[in-house]
Amino acid sequence: MTTVLTPASPLTAGDRCDRCGAQAYLRVVLLSGGELLFCAHHGRKFEPELKKIAAEIQDETARLTSASASASDER
Ligand SMILES: [Zn+2]
C-alpha cells in the first residue's frame, strides 16, 4: 500500500463521502479496482479496515487541518 503525498487528481468540493455526504478528504483505491471516498471523520473511523483492502489511500485531511487553522477559530 502506498500513501500518495502528491496526488495527480486532488479531491474537490464536489467529491462526497460515501457514508454521510460530507466533503471527501480521502480517496481510497481498492485492490479490486474500485474507489471509495470518505470525509475525514469516516476516513479515520474505517482506516483499519481500509488498509486491508486499499491499493492506495490518498489522504488530504491535512488540508482540512490547515483550513481550520487559518480560520483561527480553534478551541
Ligand atoms: Zn463521512
PDB file of the backbone (N, CA, C, O) and the ligand in Angstrom, with CONECT records:
HET     ZN  A 101       1
ATOM      1  N   MET A   1       0.838  -1.202   0.000  1.00  0.00           N
ATOM      2  CA  MET A   1       0.000   0.000   0.000  1.00  0.00           C
ATOM      3  C   MET A   1       0.870   1.249   0.000  1.00  0.00           C
ATOM      4  O   MET A   1       1.911   1.296   0.656  1.00  0.00           O
ATOM      5  N   THR A   2       0.442   2.231  -0.725  1.00  0.00           N
ATOM      6  CA  THR A   2       1.188   3.474  -0.817  1.00  0.00           C
ATOM      7  C   THR A   2       0.296   4.650  -0.446  1.00  0.00           C
ATOM      8  O   THR A   2      -0.828   4.766  -0.935  1.00  0.00           O
ATOM      9  N   THR A   3       0.794   5.505   0.405  1.00  0.00           N
ATOM     10  CA  THR A   3       0.075   6.738   0.687  1.00  0.00           C
ATOM     11  C   THR A   3       0.618   7.830  -0.233  1.00  0.00           C
ATOM     12  O   THR A   3       1.807   8.147  -0.211  1.00  0.00           O
ATOM     13  N   VAL A   4      -0.261   8.385  -1.025  1.00  0.00           N
ATOM     14  CA  VAL A   4       0.159   9.359  -2.024  1.00  0.00           C
ATOM     15  C   VAL A   4       0.210  10.754  -1.422  1.00  0.00           C
ATOM     16  O   VAL A   4      -0.791  11.255  -0.910  1.00  0.00           O
ATOM     17  N   LEU A   5       1.375  11.375  -1.486  1.00  0.00           N
ATOM     18  CA  LEU A   5       1.530  12.706  -0.912  1.00  0.00           C
ATOM     19  C   LEU A   5       1.275  13.802  -1.946  1.00  0.00           C
ATOM     20  O   LEU A   5       0.839  14.902  -1.608  1.00  0.00           O
ATOM     21  N   THR A   6       1.551  13.487  -3.189  1.00  0.00           N
ATOM     22  CA  THR A   6       1.303  14.463  -4.253  1.00  0.00           C
ATOM     23  C   THR A   6       0.356  13.859  -5.282  1.00  0.00           C
ATOM     24  O   THR A   6       0.790  13.381  -6.330  1.00  0.00           O
ATOM     25  N   PRO A   7      -0.916  13.883  -4.982  1.00  0.00           N
ATOM     26  CA  PRO A   7      -1.907  13.235  -5.836  1.00  0.00           C
ATOM     27  C   PRO A   7      -2.015  13.891  -7.205  1.00  0.00           C
ATOM     28  O   PRO A   7      -1.855  15.103  -7.347  1.00  0.00           O
ATOM     29  N   ALA A   8      -2.291  13.064  -8.207  1.00  0.00           N
ATOM     30  CA  ALA A   8      -2.433  13.571  -9.571  1.00  0.00           C
ATOM     31  C   ALA A   8      -3.746  14.317  -9.729  1.00  0.00           C
ATOM     32  O   ALA A   8      -3.835  15.307 -10.456  1.00  0.00           O
ATOM     33  N   SER A   9      -4.767  13.821  -9.031  1.00  0.00           N
ATOM     34  CA  SER A   9      -6.070  14.470  -9.130  1.00  0.00           C
ATOM     35  C   SER A   9      -6.594  14.783  -7.731  1.00  0.00           C
ATOM     36  O   SER A   9      -7.174  13.917  -7.076  1.00  0.00           O
ATOM     37  N   PRO A  10      -6.393  16.006  -7.276  1.00  0.00           N
ATOM     38  CA  PRO A  10      -6.818  16.382  -5.927  1.00  0.00           C
ATOM     39  C   PRO A  10      -8.325  16.248  -5.759  1.00  0.00           C
ATOM     40  O   PRO A  10      -9.089  16.377  -6.716  1.00  0.00           O
ATOM     41  N   LEU A  11      -8.724  15.994  -4.554  1.00  0.00           N
ATOM     42  CA  LEU A  11     -10.150  15.941  -4.253  1.00  0.00           C
ATOM     43  C   LEU A  11     -10.725  17.353  -4.278  1.00  0.00           C
ATOM     44  O   LEU A  11     -10.044  18.319  -3.931  1.00  0.00           O
ATOM     45  N   THR A  12     -11.957  17.459  -4.683  1.00  0.00           N
ATOM     46  CA  THR A  12     -12.597  18.773  -4.775  1.00  0.00           C
ATOM     47  C   THR A  12     -13.832  18.807  -3.890  1.00  0.00           C
ATOM     48  O   THR A  12     -14.210  17.802  -3.287  1.00  0.00           O
ATOM     49  N   ALA A  13     -14.451  19.971  -3.821  1.00  0.00           N
ATOM     50  CA  ALA A  13     -15.676  20.128  -3.035  1.00  0.00           C
ATOM     51  C   ALA A  13     -16.802  19.274  -3.602  1.00  0.00           C
ATOM     52  O   ALA A  13     -17.796  19.010  -2.925  1.00  0.00           O
ATOM     53  N   GLY A  14     -16.639  18.848  -4.843  1.00  0.00           N
ATOM     54  CA  GLY A  14     -17.658  18.010  -5.469  1.00  0.00           C
ATOM     55  C   GLY A  14     -17.544  16.549  -5.096  1.00  0.00           C
ATOM     56  O   GLY A  14     -18.455  15.764  -5.360  1.00  0.00           O
ATOM     57  N   ASP A  15     -16.407  16.170  -4.470  1.00  0.00           N
ATOM     58  CA  ASP A  15     -16.223  14.793  -4.021  1.00  0.00           C
ATOM     59  C   ASP A  15     -16.854  14.629  -2.656  1.00  0.00           C
ATOM     60  O   ASP A  15     -16.554  15.381  -1.729  1.00  0.00           O
ATOM     61  N   ARG A  16     -17.724  13.650  -2.534  1.00  0.00           N
ATOM     62  CA  ARG A  16     -18.510  13.485  -1.311  1.00  0.00           C
ATOM     63  C   ARG A  16     -18.270  12.141  -0.643  1.00  0.00           C
ATOM     64  O   ARG A  16     -18.062  11.125  -1.307  1.00  0.00           O
ATOM     65  N   CYS A  17     -18.302  12.156   0.688  1.00  0.00           N
ATOM     66  CA  CYS A  17     -18.161  10.940   1.472  1.00  0.00           C
ATOM     67  C   CYS A  17     -19.251   9.942   1.102  1.00  0.00           C
ATOM     68  O   CYS A  17     -20.427  10.297   1.018  1.00  0.00           O
ATOM     69  N   ASP A  18     -18.853   8.694   0.883  1.00  0.00           N
ATOM     70  CA  ASP A  18     -19.815   7.656   0.526  1.00  0.00           C
ATOM     71  C   ASP A  18     -20.760   7.333   1.673  1.00  0.00           C
ATOM     72  O   ASP A  18     -21.833   6.768   1.457  1.00  0.00           O
ATOM     73  N   ARG A  19     -20.370   7.687   2.877  1.00  0.00           N
ATOM     74  CA  ARG A  19     -21.166   7.331   4.051  1.00  0.00           C
ATOM     75  C   ARG A  19     -22.145   8.427   4.463  1.00  0.00           C
ATOM     76  O   ARG A  19     -23.303   8.143   4.767  1.00  0.00           O
ATOM     77  N   CYS A  20     -21.684   9.672   4.475  1.00  0.00           N
ATOM     78  CA  CYS A  20     -22.524  10.728   5.045  1.00  0.00           C
ATOM     79  C   CYS A  20     -22.752  11.903   4.101  1.00  0.00           C
ATOM     80  O   CYS A  20     -23.571  12.772   4.399  1.00  0.00           O
ATOM     81  N   GLY A  21     -22.046  11.952   2.966  1.00  0.00           N
ATOM     82  CA  GLY A  21     -22.288  13.011   2.007  1.00  0.00           C
ATOM     83  C   GLY A  21     -21.531  14.294   2.296  1.00  0.00           C
ATOM     84  O   GLY A  21     -21.686  15.279   1.575  1.00  0.00           O
ATOM     85  N   ALA A  22     -20.708  14.297   3.349  1.00  0.00           N
ATOM     86  CA  ALA A  22     -19.857  15.453   3.627  1.00  0.00           C
ATOM     87  C   ALA A  22     -18.735  15.513   2.592  1.00  0.00           C
ATOM     88  O   ALA A  22     -18.510  14.554   1.854  1.00  0.00           O
ATOM     89  N   GLN A  23     -18.040  16.635   2.543  1.00  0.00           N
ATOM     90  CA  GLN A  23     -16.946  16.749   1.579  1.00  0.00           C
ATOM     91  C   GLN A  23     -15.877  15.703   1.865  1.00  0.00           C
ATOM     92  O   GLN A  23     -15.481  15.507   3.014  1.00  0.00           O
ATOM     93  N   ALA A  24     -15.419  15.041   0.826  1.00  0.00           N
ATOM     94  CA  ALA A  24     -14.450  13.951   0.973  1.00  0.00           C
ATOM     95  C   ALA A  24     -13.026  14.484   1.049  1.00  0.00           C
ATOM     96  O   ALA A  24     -12.637  15.379   0.300  1.00  0.00           O
ATOM     97  N   TYR A  25     -12.268  13.918   1.963  1.00  0.00           N
ATOM     98  CA  TYR A  25     -10.850  14.265   2.081  1.00  0.00           C
ATOM     99  C   TYR A  25      -9.952  13.048   1.931  1.00  0.00           C
ATOM    100  O   TYR A  25      -8.727  13.165   1.973  1.00  0.00           O
ATOM    101  N   LEU A  26     -10.558  11.883   1.757  1.00  0.00           N
ATOM    102  CA  LEU A  26      -9.780  10.689   1.488  1.00  0.00           C
ATOM    103  C   LEU A  26     -10.331   9.952   0.275  1.00  0.00           C
ATOM    104  O   LEU A  26     -11.539   9.740   0.160  1.00  0.00           O
ATOM    105  N   ARG A  27      -9.437   9.566  -0.626  1.00  0.00           N
ATOM    106  CA  ARG A  27      -9.826   8.711  -1.740  1.00  0.00           C
ATOM    107  C   ARG A  27      -9.103   7.395  -1.550  1.00  0.00           C
ATOM    108  O   ARG A  27      -7.880   7.349  -1.422  1.00  0.00           O
ATOM    109  N   VAL A  28      -9.876   6.333  -1.534  1.00  0.00           N
ATOM    110  CA  VAL A  28      -9.297   5.007  -1.338  1.00  0.00           C
ATOM    111  C   VAL A  28      -9.450   4.203  -2.619  1.00  0.00           C
ATOM    112  O   VAL A  28     -10.564   3.913  -3.058  1.00  0.00           O
ATOM    113  N   VAL A  29      -8.321   3.848  -3.210  1.00  0.00           N
ATOM    114  CA  VAL A  29      -8.340   2.988  -4.393  1.00  0.00           C
ATOM    115  C   VAL A  29      -8.212   1.557  -3.917  1.00  0.00           C
ATOM    116  O   VAL A  29      -7.232   1.191  -3.268  1.00  0.00           O
ATOM    117  N   LEU A  30      -9.204   0.754  -4.242  1.00  0.00           N
ATOM    118  CA  LEU A  30      -9.243  -0.613  -3.745  1.00  0.00           C
ATOM    119  C   LEU A  30      -8.393  -1.540  -4.593  1.00  0.00           C
ATOM    120  O   LEU A  30      -8.164  -1.293  -5.777  1.00  0.00           O
ATOM    121  N   LEU A  31      -7.928  -2.619  -3.958  1.00  0.00           N
ATOM    122  CA  LEU A  31      -7.171  -3.642  -4.677  1.00  0.00           C
ATOM    123  C   LEU A  31      -8.006  -4.232  -5.803  1.00  0.00           C
ATOM    124  O   LEU A  31      -7.476  -4.668  -6.824  1.00  0.00           O
ATOM    125  N   SER A  32      -9.308  -4.238  -5.604  1.00  0.00           N
ATOM    126  CA  SER A  32     -10.222  -4.781  -6.602  1.00  0.00           C
ATOM    127  C   SER A  32     -10.443  -3.818  -7.759  1.00  0.00           C
ATOM    128  O   SER A  32     -11.069  -4.176  -8.757  1.00  0.00           O
ATOM    129  N   GLY A  33      -9.929  -2.592  -7.630  1.00  0.00           N
ATOM    130  CA  GLY A  33     -10.039  -1.637  -8.721  1.00  0.00           C
ATOM    131  C   GLY A  33     -11.066  -0.554  -8.494  1.00  0.00           C
ATOM    132  O   GLY A  33     -11.106   0.433  -9.229  1.00  0.00           O
ATOM    133  N   GLY A  34     -11.902  -0.729  -7.479  1.00  0.00           N
ATOM    134  CA  GLY A  34     -12.915   0.281  -7.180  1.00  0.00           C
ATOM    135  C   GLY A  34     -12.322   1.481  -6.471  1.00  0.00           C
ATOM    136  O   GLY A  34     -11.114   1.554  -6.247  1.00  0.00           O
ATOM    137  N   GLU A  35     -13.173   2.404  -6.128  1.00  0.00           N
ATOM    138  CA  GLU A  35     -12.716   3.624  -5.480  1.00  0.00           C
ATOM    139  C   GLU A  35     -13.765   4.072  -4.468  1.00  0.00           C
ATOM    140  O   GLU A  35     -14.963   4.060  -4.752  1.00  0.00           O
ATOM    141  N   LEU A  36     -13.295   4.470  -3.272  1.00  0.00           N
ATOM    142  CA  LEU A  36     -14.210   4.950  -2.251  1.00  0.00           C
ATOM    143  C   LEU A  36     -13.776   6.331  -1.807  1.00  0.00           C
ATOM    144  O   LEU A  36     -12.588   6.651  -1.798  1.00  0.00           O
ATOM    145  N   LEU A  37     -14.755   7.150  -1.437  1.00  0.00           N
ATOM    146  CA  LEU A  37     -14.459   8.485  -0.926  1.00  0.00           C
ATOM    147  C   LEU A  37     -14.979   8.608   0.495  1.00  0.00           C
ATOM    148  O   LEU A  37     -16.083   8.159   0.804  1.00  0.00           O
ATOM    149  N   PHE A  38     -14.174   9.222   1.358  1.00  0.00           N
ATOM    150  CA  PHE A  38     -14.591   9.395   2.738  1.00  0.00           C
ATOM    151  C   PHE A  38     -14.262  10.791   3.226  1.00  0.00           C
ATOM    152  O   PHE A  38     -13.272  11.387   2.801  1.00  0.00           O
ATOM    153  N   CYS A  39     -15.089  11.311   4.115  1.00  0.00           N
ATOM    154  CA  CYS A  39     -14.750  12.537   4.824  1.00  0.00           C
ATOM    155  C   CYS A  39     -13.678  12.199   5.865  1.00  0.00           C
ATOM    156  O   CYS A  39     -13.366  11.027   6.070  1.00  0.00           O
ATOM    157  N   ALA A  40     -13.120  13.206   6.514  1.00  0.00           N
ATOM    158  CA  ALA A  40     -12.059  12.968   7.497  1.00  0.00           C
ATOM    159  C   ALA A  40     -12.561  12.069   8.623  1.00  0.00           C
ATOM    160  O   ALA A  40     -11.848  11.178   9.082  1.00  0.00           O
ATOM    161  N   HIS A  41     -13.787  12.311   9.058  1.00  0.00           N
ATOM    162  CA  HIS A  41     -14.369  11.545  10.151  1.00  0.00           C
ATOM    163  C   HIS A  41     -14.451  10.053   9.806  1.00  0.00           C
ATOM    164  O   HIS A  41     -13.969   9.205  10.557  1.00  0.00           O
ATOM    165  N   HIS A  42     -15.061   9.750   8.671  1.00  0.00           N
ATOM    166  CA  HIS A  42     -15.226   8.352   8.293  1.00  0.00           C
ATOM    167  C   HIS A  42     -13.923   7.734   7.801  1.00  0.00           C
ATOM    168  O   HIS A  42     -13.720   6.526   7.925  1.00  0.00           O
ATOM    169  N   GLY A  43     -13.050   8.551   7.251  1.00  0.00           N
ATOM    170  CA  GLY A  43     -11.747   8.040   6.849  1.00  0.00           C
ATOM    171  C   GLY A  43     -11.002   7.481   8.039  1.00  0.00           C
ATOM    172  O   GLY A  43     -10.400   6.410   7.965  1.00  0.00           O
ATOM    173  N   ARG A  44     -11.048   8.218   9.142  1.00  0.00           N
ATOM    174  CA  ARG A  44     -10.386   7.756  10.369  1.00  0.00           C
ATOM    175  C   ARG A  44     -11.094   6.545  10.947  1.00  0.00           C
ATOM    176  O   ARG A  44     -10.458   5.598  11.410  1.00  0.00           O
ATOM    177  N   LYS A  45     -12.418   6.587  10.914  1.00  0.00           N
ATOM    178  CA  LYS A  45     -13.211   5.514  11.500  1.00  0.00           C
ATOM    179  C   LYS A  45     -12.945   4.178  10.803  1.00  0.00           C
ATOM    180  O   LYS A  45     -12.848   3.137  11.454  1.00  0.00           O
ATOM    181  N   PHE A  46     -12.830   4.220   9.472  1.00  0.00           N
ATOM    182  CA  PHE A  46     -12.685   2.980   8.708  1.00  0.00           C
ATOM    183  C   PHE A  46     -11.244   2.673   8.335  1.00  0.00           C
ATOM    184  O   PHE A  46     -10.969   1.688   7.649  1.00  0.00           O
ATOM    185  N   GLU A  47     -10.324   3.519   8.789  1.00  0.00           N
ATOM    186  CA  GLU A  47      -8.931   3.360   8.356  1.00  0.00           C
ATOM    187  C   GLU A  47      -8.379   1.935   8.554  1.00  0.00           C
ATOM    188  O   GLU A  47      -7.761   1.399   7.633  1.00  0.00           O
ATOM    189  N   PRO A  48      -8.581   1.310   9.719  1.00  0.00           N
ATOM    190  CA  PRO A  48      -8.036  -0.046   9.909  1.00  0.00           C
ATOM    191  C   PRO A  48      -8.558  -1.033   8.868  1.00  0.00           C
ATOM    192  O   PRO A  48      -7.818  -1.892   8.389  1.00  0.00           O
ATOM    193  N   GLU A  49      -9.828  -0.904   8.526  1.00  0.00           N
ATOM    194  CA  GLU A  49     -10.419  -1.789   7.522  1.00  0.00           C
ATOM    195  C   GLU A  49      -9.922  -1.437   6.124  1.00  0.00           C
ATOM    196  O   GLU A  49      -9.626  -2.311   5.309  1.00  0.00           O
ATOM    197  N   LEU A  50      -9.839  -0.149   5.873  1.00  0.00           N
ATOM    198  CA  LEU A  50      -9.433   0.305   4.540  1.00  0.00           C
ATOM    199  C   LEU A  50      -8.027  -0.145   4.198  1.00  0.00           C
ATOM    200  O   LEU A  50      -7.731  -0.489   3.054  1.00  0.00           O
ATOM    201  N   LYS A  51      -7.161  -0.139   5.209  1.00  0.00           N
ATOM    202  CA  LYS A  51      -5.769  -0.504   4.960  1.00  0.00           C
ATOM    203  C   LYS A  51      -5.636  -1.952   4.512  1.00  0.00           C
ATOM    204  O   LYS A  51      -4.644  -2.325   3.886  1.00  0.00           O
ATOM    205  N   LYS A  52      -6.637  -2.767   4.832  1.00  0.00           N
ATOM    206  CA  LYS A  52      -6.595  -4.170   4.429  1.00  0.00           C
ATOM    207  C   LYS A  52      -6.989  -4.348   2.967  1.00  0.00           C
ATOM    208  O   LYS A  52      -6.569  -5.302   2.311  1.00  0.00           O
ATOM    209  N   ILE A  53      -7.799  -3.423   2.466  1.00  0.00           N
ATOM    210  CA  ILE A  53      -8.360  -3.619   1.124  1.00  0.00           C
ATOM    211  C   ILE A  53      -7.892  -2.576   0.129  1.00  0.00           C
ATOM    212  O   ILE A  53      -8.215  -2.659  -1.056  1.00  0.00           O
ATOM    213  N   ALA A  54      -7.122  -1.581   0.604  1.00  0.00           N
ATOM    214  CA  ALA A  54      -6.729  -0.477  -0.265  1.00  0.00           C
ATOM    215  C   ALA A  54      -5.421  -0.751  -0.992  1.00  0.00           C
ATOM    216  O   ALA A  54      -4.466  -1.264  -0.410  1.00  0.00           O
ATOM    217  N   ALA A  55      -5.394  -0.402  -2.269  1.00  0.00           N
ATOM    218  CA  ALA A  55      -4.137  -0.407  -3.018  1.00  0.00           C
ATOM    219  C   ALA A  55      -3.429   0.913  -2.775  1.00  0.00           C
ATOM    220  O   ALA A  55      -2.201   1.003  -2.804  1.00  0.00           O
ATOM    221  N   GLU A  56      -4.244   1.938  -2.532  1.00  0.00           N
ATOM    222  CA  GLU A  56      -3.701   3.284  -2.411  1.00  0.00           C
ATOM    223  C   GLU A  56      -4.681   4.136  -1.607  1.00  0.00           C
ATOM    224  O   GLU A  56      -5.891   4.073  -1.819  1.00  0.00           O
ATOM    225  N   ILE A  57      -4.143   4.932  -0.681  1.00  0.00           N
ATOM    226  CA  ILE A  57      -5.001   5.854   0.065  1.00  0.00           C
ATOM    227  C   ILE A  57      -4.495   7.276  -0.152  1.00  0.00           C
ATOM    228  O   ILE A  57      -3.375   7.622   0.223  1.00  0.00           O
ATOM    229  N   GLN A  58      -5.334   8.071  -0.755  1.00  0.00           N
ATOM    230  CA  GLN A  58      -4.996   9.474  -0.976  1.00  0.00           C
ATOM    231  C   GLN A  58      -5.595  10.279   0.169  1.00  0.00           C
ATOM    232  O   GLN A  58      -6.810  10.453   0.256  1.00  0.00           O
ATOM    233  N   ASP A  59      -4.726  10.764   1.041  1.00  0.00           N
ATOM    234  CA  ASP A  59      -5.178  11.409   2.271  1.00  0.00           C
ATOM    235  C   ASP A  59      -4.963  12.920   2.184  1.00  0.00           C
ATOM    236  O   ASP A  59      -3.829  13.399   2.169  1.00  0.00           O
ATOM    237  N   GLU A  60      -6.055  13.651   2.128  1.00  0.00           N
ATOM    238  CA  GLU A  60      -5.957  15.116   2.052  1.00  0.00           C
ATOM    239  C   GLU A  60      -6.526  15.776   3.300  1.00  0.00           C
ATOM    240  O   GLU A  60      -6.924  16.941   3.273  1.00  0.00           O
ATOM    241  N   THR A  61      -6.561  15.019   4.396  1.00  0.00           N
ATOM    242  CA  THR A  61      -7.098  15.578   5.639  1.00  0.00           C
ATOM    243  C   THR A  61      -6.224  16.705   6.175  1.00  0.00           C
ATOM    244  O   THR A  61      -6.678  17.513   6.986  1.00  0.00           O
ATOM    245  N   ALA A  62      -4.966  16.764   5.724  1.00  0.00           N
ATOM    246  CA  ALA A  62      -4.068  17.838   6.144  1.00  0.00           C
ATOM    247  C   ALA A  62      -4.597  19.193   5.678  1.00  0.00           C
ATOM    248  O   ALA A  62      -4.396  20.212   6.338  1.00  0.00           O
ATOM    249  N   ARG A  63      -5.277  19.187   4.529  1.00  0.00           N
ATOM    250  CA  ARG A  63      -5.876  20.425   4.027  1.00  0.00           C
ATOM    251  C   ARG A  63      -6.965  20.917   4.969  1.00  0.00           C
ATOM    252  O   ARG A  63      -7.157  22.119   5.153  1.00  0.00           O
ATOM    253  N   LEU A  64      -7.663  19.975   5.550  1.00  0.00           N
ATOM    254  CA  LEU A  64      -8.741  20.300   6.474  1.00  0.00           C
ATOM    255  C   LEU A  64      -8.172  20.987   7.712  1.00  0.00           C
ATOM    256  O   LEU A  64      -8.717  21.983   8.187  1.00  0.00           O
ATOM    257  N   THR A  65      -7.070  20.446   8.228  1.00  0.00           N
ATOM    258  CA  THR A  65      -6.419  20.994   9.416  1.00  0.00           C
ATOM    259  C   THR A  65      -5.906  22.410   9.156  1.00  0.00           C
ATOM    260  O   THR A  65      -6.111  23.310   9.970  1.00  0.00           O
ATOM    261  N   SER A  66      -5.239  22.601   8.019  1.00  0.00           N
ATOM    262  CA  SER A  66      -4.679  23.916   7.717  1.00  0.00           C
ATOM    263  C   SER A  66      -5.786  24.924   7.446  1.00  0.00           C
ATOM    264  O   SER A  66      -5.631  26.115   7.716  1.00  0.00           O
ATOM    265  N   ALA A  67      -6.902  24.444   6.912  1.00  0.00           N
ATOM    266  CA  ALA A  67      -8.022  25.339   6.632  1.00  0.00           C
ATOM    267  C   ALA A  67      -8.615  25.864   7.936  1.00  0.00           C
ATOM    268  O   ALA A  67      -8.912  27.053   8.056  1.00  0.00           O
ATOM    269  N   SER A  68      -8.788  24.966   8.918  1.00  0.00           N
ATOM    270  CA  SER A  68      -9.376  25.388  10.184  1.00  0.00           C
ATOM    271  C   SER A  68      -8.385  26.235  10.989  1.00  0.00           C
ATOM    272  O   SER A  68      -8.783  27.090  11.779  1.00  0.00           O
ATOM    273  N   ALA A  69      -7.086  25.983  10.775  1.00  0.00           N
ATOM    274  CA  ALA A  69      -6.069  26.762  11.461  1.00  0.00           C
ATOM    275  C   ALA A  69      -6.032  28.185  10.935  1.00  0.00           C
ATOM    276  O   ALA A  69      -5.863  29.138  11.695  1.00  0.00           O
ATOM    277  N   SER A  70      -6.195  28.318   9.603  1.00  0.00           N
ATOM    278  CA  SER A  70      -6.166  29.651   9.012  1.00  0.00           C
ATOM    279  C   SER A  70      -7.425  30.425   9.357  1.00  0.00           C
ATOM    280  O   SER A  70      -7.442  31.654   9.281  1.00  0.00           O
ATOM    281  N   ALA A  71      -8.475  29.715   9.735  1.00  0.00           N
ATOM    282  CA  ALA A  71      -9.698  30.388  10.157  1.00  0.00           C
ATOM    283  C   ALA A  71      -9.539  30.950  11.572  1.00  0.00           C
ATOM    284  O   ALA A  71     -10.367  31.734  12.036  1.00  0.00           O
ATOM    285  N   SER A  72      -8.473  30.541  12.244  1.00  0.00           N
ATOM    286  CA  SER A  72      -8.137  30.996  13.597  1.00  0.00           C
ATOM    287  C   SER A  72      -9.329  30.969  14.534  1.00  0.00           C
ATOM    288  O   SER A  72      -9.614  31.935  15.243  1.00  0.00           O
ATOM    289  N   ASP A  73     -10.024  29.827  14.519  1.00  0.00           N
ATOM    290  CA  ASP A  73     -11.185  29.672  15.386  1.00  0.00           C
ATOM    291  C   ASP A  73     -11.061  28.349  16.145  1.00  0.00           C
ATOM    292  O   ASP A  73     -12.059  27.710  16.478  1.00  0.00           O
ATOM    293  N   GLU A  74      -9.829  27.960  16.406  1.00  0.00           N
ATOM    294  CA  GLU A  74      -9.588  26.683  17.043  1.00  0.00           C
ATOM    295  C   GLU A  74      -9.810  26.764  18.547  1.00  0.00           C
ATOM    296  O   GLU A  74      -9.383  27.711  19.206  1.00  0.00           O
ATOM    297  N   ARG A  75     -10.494  25.739  19.078  1.00  0.00           N
ATOM    298  CA  ARG A  75     -10.756  25.743  20.509  1.00  0.00           C
ATOM    299  C   ARG A  75      -9.941  24.647  21.157  1.00  0.00           C
ATOM    300  O   ARG A  75     -10.006  24.465  22.373  1.00  0.00           O
TER     301      ARG A  75
HETATM  302 ZN    ZN A 101     -18.481  10.793   6.201  1.00  0.00          ZN2+
END
